[in-house]
């Protein structure tokens, strides 16, 4: 088994049979060179008729041949290469790896299939596949709500000796608030799209009650935590200080996230973007437990915690910046300490409107967005290859495709959207796929050649452009 950390210092140009020897590093391709980089049909993990139909349609709509080619390669990448779908005891079950790491993250698996939700009423097989993801995530949460990544059943992990409560089913056990939010987002979106309530079975209800219990435990109101984590490592952000409990917090109502969505340790343990995400998730749980489950008592608990976290965010997670006025800090500790930065991984401050946590026209968000794309953000990078947000995980000078895509998704400025598309088109290093990160001065120096989340999110971005700015896809970028 491998961890994301293994890929930070490694650039590769190999994906699904693509090797350095058959690539030509030129600015553009001849029209006849845009051959699909998808696996042969017989080797694809899953085929959706609805998605295949959409790809054919998009290839006719998108006038820029390279952009069309990128969409064809990237959008189905999760289905082509990462899913294992089957029936277990008559119920759909889907295990989703991230790509070049053979493990299932609760966050990544949710995000990887999310863009397919809009097609599931047209394709029962695809609907069952996503129901299977929800069912598998339920099993994972019941095994351990503090774990971020899981094996496909009991197995080996290179992190089995981490100083925490490891189990054979776990790939990694880093506590991240968003790991419990994403499965709620997916289940809620599935229900709202299909009206199918079959995924809300007794196991799912038990898992959601465990989610609420875990969120409350990590408010740390009694000063203690059942979770701790340490790892023998030379990489400081791969472990927690102070005996594995992390830096201290003032229990003001926010929820501790020991690690970020990047799997890096937090500095101040109240991760602001993840707490915003938790508020949305708790309100979605409240709605499901009122309208579907009929458990108004539990729904009331969800609402109460959502109200408490939201009030604490308003009080402790808006701060005056020297140059930008009131903005959202990335992390706080409840004592008044604040960290001004952002990380490309979602939830990020940039992504808050995408997660329905903040309105795009919110004044604090608009100020924050200006900060994010300025040199006041220590993880905003500019270079010969382009500009964008990175994070500590891949190192300084590394721009993440996730941040470029998310900038486009959360923008209403057509010029900004076009610039994001141009940047994505110019930094795939002629592989035809998105990556984790690329060097600000050399896009051929990148990390993770097979990162399905970034690929699928790219497809989601292009579909959003089609819906909201269709004329842009008539352009040559």
ROKOL-976125 format. One record per residue (C-alpha): residue in three letters; z, y, x. Coordinates in Angstrom, 2 decimals, padded with zeros to 5 digits. Each point is the difference from the previous one (the first is absolute). Layout:
// residues N
 type       w       v       u
  ALA       Z       Y       X
...
This chain:
// residues 477
 type       w       v       u
  UNK  000.00  000.00  000.00
  UNK -000.63  003.54  001.09
  UNK  001.44  003.39 -000.81
  UNK -001.64  003.38 -000.32
  UNK  001.62  000.94  003.28
  UNK -002.25 -002.47  001.85
  UNK -003.05  002.04 -000.87
  UNK  001.18  003.43  001.06
  UNK -001.22 -000.14  003.57
  UNK -003.04 -002.14 -000.71
  UNK -003.45  001.25 -000.93
  UNK -002.50 -002.53 -001.18
  UNK -003.54  000.11 -001.25
  UNK  000.05 -003.47 -001.48
  UNK  000.12 -000.59 -003.73
  UNK -001.42 -002.81 -002.07
  UNK -002.36 -001.06  002.75
  UNK -000.80  003.55  001.18
  UNK  000.20  000.28  003.77
  UNK -000.43  002.75  002.54
  UNK -003.25 -001.54  001.25
  UNK -001.87  000.57 -003.26
  UNK  001.09  003.60 -000.56
  UNK -001.92  003.08  001.02
  UNK  002.14  003.08  000.48
  UNK -002.31  002.67 -001.30
  UNK  000.57  002.87 -002.34
  UNK -002.17 -001.48 -002.70
  UNK -001.78 -003.21 -000.90
  UNK -003.63 -000.72 -000.71
  UNK -000.39 -000.68 -003.75
  UNK -000.65 -003.70  000.55
  UNK  003.20 -000.52  002.01
  UNK  002.43  000.28 -002.90
  UNK  000.53 -003.71 -000.41
  UNK  003.10 -001.02 -001.92
  UNK  003.09 -000.81  002.04
  UNK  001.50 -002.06 -002.82
  UNK  000.59 -003.71  000.53
  UNK -002.66 -002.34 -001.45
  UNK  000.67 -000.74 -003.67
  UNK  001.07 -003.55  000.81
  UNK  002.71  001.35  002.33
  UNK  001.42  002.68 -002.29
  UNK  003.54 -000.61 -001.22
  UNK -000.70  001.29 -003.52
  UNK -003.06  001.26 -001.85
  UNK  000.27  002.39 -002.95
  UNK -003.07  000.52 -002.15
  UNK  001.27  003.41 -001.08
  UNK  000.46  001.19  003.58
  UNK -003.37 -001.38  001.08
  UNK -001.66  001.81 -002.90
  UNK  001.71  003.24  000.99
  UNK -001.09 -000.33  003.61
  UNK -003.63 -000.40 -001.08
  UNK  000.36  003.04 -002.27
  UNK  001.60  002.11  002.73
  UNK -002.69 -000.87  002.52
  UNK -002.51  001.54 -002.39
  UNK  002.15  003.09 -000.64
  UNK  001.05  000.87  003.57
  UNK -002.95  001.69  001.68
  UNK  001.43 -000.03  003.53
  UNK -000.96 -003.44  001.27
  UNK  002.82 -000.28  002.51
  UNK  002.61  001.02 -002.56
  UNK -001.44 -002.52 -002.46
  UNK  000.20 -002.67  002.70
  UNK  003.63  000.90  000.74
  UNK  000.90 -000.30 -003.67
  UNK -001.70 -003.40 -000.24
  UNK  001.93 -001.28  003.02
  UNK  003.38  001.54 -000.71
  UNK  000.67 -000.05 -003.73
  UNK -000.07 -003.80 -000.45
  UNK  001.70 -000.72  003.34
  UNK  003.31 -001.03 -001.57
  UNK -001.74 -002.49 -002.28
  UNK -002.40 -001.20  002.66
  UNK  002.54 -000.72  002.70
  UNK  003.69  000.19 -000.94
  UNK  000.84 -001.75 -003.29
  UNK  001.05 -003.57 -000.75
  UNK -000.01 -000.54 -003.76
  UNK  001.16 -003.07 -001.90
  UNK  002.02 -001.19 -002.99
  UNK  003.61 -001.08  000.49
  UNK  001.67 -001.64 -003.01
  UNK -002.76  001.43 -002.17
  UNK  000.53  003.59  001.19
  UNK -002.34  001.97  002.27
  UNK  001.27  000.50  003.54
  UNK -001.67  002.15  002.64
  UNK  001.06  000.35  003.62
  UNK -001.52  003.06  001.73
  UNK  000.00  000.49  003.77
  UNK -000.51  003.46  001.52
  UNK -003.00 -001.05  002.05
  UNK  000.57 -000.82  003.64
  UNK  003.68 -000.81 -000.66
  UNK  000.53 -003.26 -001.86
  UNK  002.82  001.21 -002.24
  UNK  000.40  001.71 -003.37
  UNK  001.61  003.42 -000.17
  UNK  001.23  001.03 -003.46
  UNK -001.40  003.48  000.62
  UNK -003.37 -000.96  001.46
  UNK -000.73 -002.76 -002.50
  UNK  000.60  002.43 -002.88
  UNK -002.12  002.73  001.55
  UNK -002.79 -002.41  000.97
  UNK -000.64 -001.15 -003.58
  UNK  000.88  003.26 -001.80
  UNK -003.58  001.41  000.01
  UNK -001.24 -003.14 -001.78
  UNK  002.21  000.61 -003.07
  UNK -002.66  002.16 -001.64
  UNK -002.33 -003.03 -000.13
  UNK  002.31 -002.75 -001.25
  UNK -000.82  000.30 -003.69
  UNK -003.59 -000.88  000.95
  UNK  000.90 -003.02  002.14
  UNK  002.62 -002.56 -001.05
  UNK -000.03 -001.65  003.43
  UNK  000.86  003.32  001.61
  UNK  002.68  000.65 -002.62
  UNK  001.58 -003.39  000.78
  UNK -000.17  000.74  003.71
  UNK  002.02  003.21 -000.41
  UNK  002.43 -001.67 -002.40
  UNK  000.45 -002.53  002.80
  UNK  000.89  002.76  002.44
  UNK  002.66  001.26 -002.41
  UNK  001.38 -003.53 -000.45
  UNK  000.13 -000.60  003.75
  UNK  001.72  003.35  000.60
  UNK  002.60 -000.98 -002.59
  UNK  000.73 -003.17  001.97
  UNK  000.25  002.00  003.22
  UNK  002.48  002.51 -001.41
  UNK  002.16 -002.81 -001.33
  UNK  000.04 -001.59  003.47
  UNK  001.15  003.25  001.64
  UNK -000.31  003.55 -001.39
  UNK  000.65  001.41  003.49
  UNK -003.03 -001.65  001.63
  UNK -003.27  001.82  000.47
  UNK -002.30 -002.90  000.96
  UNK -000.20 -003.67 -000.93
  UNK -001.50 -003.28  001.14
  UNK -001.94 -002.19 -002.41
  UNK  003.01 -002.24 -000.58
  UNK  002.50 -001.07  002.67
  UNK -001.47  000.44  003.46
  UNK  000.41  001.41  003.46
  UNK  000.26  003.67  000.91
  UNK  000.10  001.62  003.40
  UNK  002.84  002.11 -001.45
  UNK  002.20 -002.95 -000.95
  UNK  002.61  001.06  002.59
  UNK  000.41  003.53 -001.36
  UNK  003.65  000.87 -000.55
  UNK -000.06  000.02 -003.79
  UNK  000.09 -002.59 -002.77
  UNK -003.34 -001.68  000.68
  UNK -001.31 -002.84 -002.19
  UNK -002.91 -002.43  000.60
  UNK -002.12  001.75 -002.65
  UNK  000.26  003.39  001.72
  UNK -002.48  001.37  002.50
  UNK  002.07  003.14  000.55
  UNK  003.13  001.50 -001.54
  UNK -000.26  003.77  000.28
  UNK  001.56  001.82 -002.95
  UNK -002.50  002.51 -001.41
  UNK  000.50  001.61 -003.41
  UNK -003.73  000.00 -000.69
  UNK -000.14 -003.80  000.35
  UNK  001.72 -000.21 -003.39
  UNK -001.89  002.93 -001.54
  UNK -003.49 -001.33  000.60
  UNK  000.45 -003.23 -002.04
  UNK  001.28  002.10 -002.91
  UNK -003.01  002.30  000.29
  UNK -002.37 -002.97 -000.04
  UNK  001.69 -001.75 -002.94
  UNK  000.14  003.24 -001.99
  UNK -003.65  000.78  000.73
  UNK -001.01 -003.55 -000.95
  UNK  001.84  000.28 -003.32
  UNK -001.42  003.43 -000.81
  UNK -003.51 -001.18  000.80
  UNK  000.05 -003.33 -001.86
  UNK  002.94  000.08 -002.48
  UNK  000.78 -003.46  001.41
  UNK  003.77 -000.52  000.19
  UNK -000.09 -003.57  001.30
  UNK  001.03  001.10  003.50
  UNK  003.30  001.37 -001.40
  UNK  001.61 -003.44 -000.15
  UNK  003.64 -000.91  000.66
  UNK -000.55 -000.17  003.76
  UNK -001.56  003.47  000.01
  UNK  002.87  001.44 -002.02
  UNK  002.50 -001.57  002.42
  UNK -001.92  001.44  002.95
  UNK  000.05  003.49 -001.52
  UNK  003.73 -000.19 -000.54
  UNK  000.28 -000.91  003.66
  UNK -002.11  003.05  000.85
  UNK  002.42  002.29 -001.85
  UNK  002.98 -001.69  001.65
  UNK -001.57  000.48  003.43
  UNK -000.82  003.66 -000.61
  UNK  003.60  000.63 -001.05
  UNK  001.37 -001.86  003.02
  UNK -002.11  002.18  002.26
  UNK  001.42  003.19 -001.43
  UNK  002.96 -001.11  002.15
  UNK  002.54  001.78 -002.14
  UNK  002.83 -002.15  001.32
  UNK -001.13  000.53  003.59
  UNK -001.06 -003.61  000.47
  UNK -003.26 -001.92 -000.09
  UNK -000.69 -003.74 -000.37
  UNK -003.12  000.55  002.10
  UNK -000.22  000.46  003.75
  UNK -002.78 -000.58  002.49
  UNK -000.36 -000.14  003.76
  UNK -002.76 -001.35  002.22
  UNK -000.14 -000.64  003.72
  UNK -002.83  002.35  000.92
  UNK -001.02  002.76  002.36
  UNK -001.56  001.89 -002.92
  UNK  002.72  002.30 -001.34
  UNK -001.37  000.30 -003.53
  UNK -000.02 -003.79 -000.45
  UNK  003.78 -000.22 -000.34
  UNK  002.90  001.88 -001.60
  UNK  002.84  001.75  001.86
  UNK  003.73 -000.23 -000.62
  UNK  000.31 -003.74 -000.36
  UNK -003.14 -000.30 -002.09
  UNK  001.08  002.31 -002.83
  UNK -002.00  003.05  001.07
  UNK  001.11  003.59  000.38
  UNK  002.73  001.14 -002.43
  UNK -000.75  001.61 -003.35
  UNK  002.00  002.12 -002.39
  UNK -000.11 -001.95 -003.31
  UNK -001.50  002.71 -002.17
  UNK -001.92 -002.28 -002.35
  UNK -003.15 -000.66  002.02
  UNK -001.01 -003.53  001.05
  UNK  000.05 -001.07  003.64
  UNK -003.27 -001.35  001.40
  UNK  000.79 -001.52  003.39
  UNK -003.69 -000.15  000.86
  UNK -003.11  002.00 -000.87
  UNK -003.19 -001.38 -001.59
  UNK -001.30 -000.27  003.56
  UNK  002.84 -002.50  000.69
  UNK  001.51  002.53  002.44
  UNK  003.70  000.80 -000.24
  UNK  000.96  003.21 -001.76
  UNK  001.80  002.72  001.95
  UNK  001.83  001.44 -002.99
  UNK  000.36 -002.86 -002.45
  UNK -000.89  001.79 -003.23
  UNK -003.80 -000.26  000.10
  UNK -001.15  002.73 -002.36
  UNK -003.41 -001.32 -001.05
  UNK  001.44 -003.45 -000.74
  UNK  002.78  001.49 -002.12
  UNK -002.61  001.90 -002.01
  UNK -001.87 -003.29 -000.43
  UNK  003.22 -001.69 -001.14
  UNK  000.46  002.58 -002.76
  UNK -003.46 -000.80 -001.38
  UNK  000.62 -003.75  000.28
  UNK  003.35  000.19 -001.77
  UNK -001.55  001.96 -002.87
  UNK -002.75 -002.61 -000.27
  UNK  002.65 -002.74 -000.14
  UNK  001.80  001.93 -002.71
  UNK -003.18  000.10 -002.08
  UNK -000.73 -003.71  000.45
  UNK  003.55 -001.04 -000.87
  UNK -000.04  002.14 -003.15
  UNK -003.53 -000.72 -001.26
  UNK -000.52 -003.60  001.15
  UNK  003.28 -001.67  000.90
  UNK  002.22  001.70 -002.59
  UNK  002.91  000.38  002.39
  UNK  001.09  003.58 -000.62
  UNK  003.19 -000.42  002.00
  UNK -001.85 -000.80  003.23
  UNK -002.59  002.69 -000.79
  UNK  002.83  002.52 -000.25
  UNK  001.26 -001.05  003.46
  UNK -003.48  000.55  001.42
  UNK -000.24  003.44 -001.59
  UNK  003.45  000.95  001.24
  UNK -000.84 -000.89  003.60
  UNK -003.38  001.74 -000.22
  UNK  001.71  003.18 -001.26
  UNK  002.60 -000.19  002.76
  UNK -002.55 -000.47  002.80
  UNK -002.23  002.74 -001.39
  UNK  002.92  002.45 -000.16
  UNK  000.98 -000.86  003.57
  UNK -003.60  000.50  001.18
  UNK -000.06  003.46 -001.56
  UNK  003.27  000.89  001.68
  UNK -000.32 -001.62  003.43
  UNK -003.71 -000.62  000.62
  UNK -001.57  003.44 -000.26
  UNK  000.46  002.18  003.06
  UNK -001.05  003.35  001.40
  UNK -002.44 -000.38  002.90
  UNK -000.32  002.72  002.64
  UNK -003.72  000.46 -000.69
  UNK -000.80 -001.48 -003.40
  UNK  002.77  000.93 -002.41
  UNK  001.49 -002.72 -002.19
  UNK -001.42 -003.43  000.81
  UNK  000.96 -003.66 -000.26
  UNK  001.54 -001.39  003.18
  UNK -000.95 -003.55  000.92
  UNK  003.59 -001.23  000.37
  UNK  003.49  001.36 -000.69
  UNK  003.53 -001.36  000.36
  UNK  001.91  001.87 -002.71
  UNK  001.98  001.89  002.65
  UNK -002.60  002.76  000.28
  UNK -002.07 -001.51  002.81
  UNK -003.74 -000.16 -000.64
  UNK -003.06 -001.42  001.77
  UNK -003.24  001.93 -000.41
  UNK -003.00 -002.31  000.48
  UNK -002.12 -002.48 -001.91
  UNK -001.24 -003.51  000.65
  UNK -003.40 -001.31 -001.07
  UNK  001.39 -003.04 -001.78
  UNK  000.40  000.25 -003.78
  UNK  002.35  001.14 -001.48
  UNK -000.39  003.11  002.11
  UNK  000.62  003.60 -000.92
  UNK -003.77  000.43 -000.21
  UNK -000.28 -002.86 -002.52
  UNK  002.61  001.24 -002.52
  UNK -002.59  001.08 -002.63
  UNK -001.86 -003.31  000.44
  UNK  003.22 -001.84 -000.89
  UNK  000.56  002.30 -003.02
  UNK  003.17  001.37  001.60
  UNK -001.09  003.65  000.26
  UNK -002.67  002.11 -001.69
  UNK -002.77  001.22  002.29
  UNK  000.71  003.61 -000.97
  UNK  003.72 -000.24  000.79
  UNK  000.78  002.97  002.27
  UNK  002.24 -001.98  002.34
  UNK -002.66 -002.69  000.35
  UNK -002.70  002.62  000.70
  UNK  002.18  001.51  002.73
  UNK  000.71 -003.47  001.35
  UNK -003.70 -000.84  000.10
  UNK -000.68  003.10  002.10
  UNK  002.73 -001.11  002.38
  UNK -001.34 -003.56  000.20
  UNK -003.38  001.13  001.31
  UNK  001.39  002.39  002.56
  UNK  001.23 -000.42  003.54
  UNK  003.52  000.50 -001.34
  UNK -000.22 -003.63 -001.13
  UNK  000.61 -001.95  003.23
  UNK -002.16 -002.88 -001.25
  UNK -003.05  002.05 -000.93
  UNK -002.68 -000.44  002.66
  UNK -003.30  001.73  000.75
  UNK -002.60 -001.15  002.49
  UNK -003.66 -000.76  000.69
  UNK -000.06 -002.75 -002.65
  UNK  001.56  002.07 -002.75
  UNK  003.36  000.95 -001.43
  UNK  002.68 -001.64 -002.10
  UNK  003.52 -001.34 -000.26
  UNK  001.33 -002.96  001.95
  UNK  003.56 -001.06  000.70
  UNK  002.24 -001.54  002.63
  UNK -001.11 -003.56 -000.81
  UNK -003.37  000.17  001.77
  UNK  001.00  002.71  002.47
  UNK -000.90  003.60  000.71
  UNK -003.58  001.10 -000.43
  UNK -000.83 -002.78 -002.46
  UNK -001.40  001.13 -003.37
  UNK  000.36 -002.46 -002.88
  UNK -002.86 -000.68 -002.39
  UNK  002.62 -000.28 -002.77
  UNK  000.84  003.68  000.45
  UNK -003.63  001.13 -000.01
  UNK -000.68 -002.01 -003.17
  UNK  003.19  001.26 -001.66
  UNK -000.87  003.58  000.87
  UNK -003.28 -000.48 -001.86
  UNK  001.61 -001.76 -002.96
  UNK  002.58  002.77 -000.47
  UNK -002.45  002.88  000.41
  UNK -001.72  002.03 -002.71
  UNK -001.96  002.01  002.58
  UNK -003.52 -001.39  000.24
  UNK -000.47  001.36  003.52
  UNK  003.13 -001.84  001.10
  UNK -001.13 -003.20 -001.73
  UNK -003.38  000.19  001.75
  UNK  001.69  000.53  003.36
  UNK  002.15 -003.09 -000.58
  UNK -003.06 -002.09 -000.85
  UNK -001.80  001.26  003.11
  UNK  003.02 -000.83  002.16
  UNK  000.30 -003.51 -001.41
  UNK -003.71 -000.54  000.50
  UNK  000.13  001.14  003.63
  UNK  003.13 -001.92  001.10
  UNK -000.54 -003.62 -001.05
  UNK -001.33 -000.64  003.53
  UNK -003.18 -001.58 -001.41
  UNK  002.00 -002.97 -001.32
  UNK -000.56  000.81 -003.66
  UNK  003.74 -000.14 -000.74
  UNK  003.03  002.26 -000.06
  UNK  002.75 -000.55  002.57
  UNK  003.70  000.68  000.38
  UNK -000.43  002.88  002.44
  UNK -002.54  001.46  002.41
  UNK  000.39  002.20  003.05
  UNK -000.44  003.68 -000.74
  UNK -002.52  000.28  002.84
  UNK -001.68 -003.41 -000.15
  UNK -000.42 -001.80 -003.33
  UNK -001.10 -003.19  001.77
  UNK  003.57 -000.28  001.28
  UNK  001.68 -001.23 -003.17
  UNK  002.74 -002.31 -001.24
  UNK -000.35 -002.88 -002.47
  UNK -003.59 -001.00 -000.62
  UNK  000.93 -001.83 -003.22
  UNK  002.35  002.12 -002.12
  UNK -000.80 -000.71 -003.64
  UNK  002.19  002.73 -001.51
  UNK -001.99  002.75  001.72
  UNK -003.29 -001.65 -000.98
  UNK  000.88 -000.34 -003.69
  UNK  001.50  003.49 -000.18
  UNK -003.23  001.38  001.42
  UNK -001.82 -001.65 -002.91
  UNK  002.49  001.52 -002.43
  UNK -000.69  003.44  001.47
  UNK -003.76 -000.32 -000.42
  UNK  000.43 -001.18 -003.61
  UNK  002.21  003.03 -000.67
  UNK -002.70  002.26  001.43
  UNK -002.51 -001.65 -002.36
  UNK  002.27  000.67 -002.98
  UNK  000.98  003.59  000.82
  UNK -002.78  001.36  002.27
  UNK -003.01 -002.28 -000.58
  UNK -002.52  002.50  001.39
  UNK  001.60 -000.34  003.44
  UNK -001.26 -003.57  000.26
  UNK -003.54  001.37 -000.22
  UNK  000.49  001.66  003.40
  UNK -000.85 -001.17  003.48
  UNK  003.20  000.33  002.03
